[in-house]
Amino acid sequence: MEAIAAASSISGLISLADIVVQHGLHYIRDAKDANNTITSLLREATSLRATLNQVEYVMNQFRQAQLEFKFEGQPNDDLESLRKTLSEIQTSLHENLPSEADNPLRSVGRRMLWPFKSSQTKEFTAKIERHKSAISLLLGTEGW
């Protein structure tokens, strides 16, 4: 049962990472001077997604071989903390994307404004990097 819950968590995190990257790309595309901190955050989210895909792949290989998959340690706290971080980023990005009902001038203004300060963006980037490292350690990647 623990393996099923972990697989579900990983799939959900992959989806959240995808949304963060997609929303973030709107800002990079629409803002003329998207700075390096935004690009770094999106690179780290993309790298996280790749790490999560590796975990999902390994879990699927174990399942197909009818072997029990176990993380090293207790992943629940790390996965939940990562979910909260990605959800916070995703919510703020989503709330600041223009909707079709927006006035065209307001829509342009909303697209141009990154919803986080540079320090917040750097903090999110560092958090994602730490989570990615923790997930790799939980997986016990020496043999993969």
Secondary structure, 3 states (H helix, E strand, C coil): CHHHHHHHHHHHHHHHHHHHHHHHHHHHHHCCCCCHHHHHHHHHHHHHHHHHHHHHHHHHHHHHCCCCCCCCCCCHHHHHHHHHHHHHHHHHHHHHCCCCCCCHHHHHHHHHCCCCCHHHHHHHHHHHHHHHHHHHHHHCHHHC
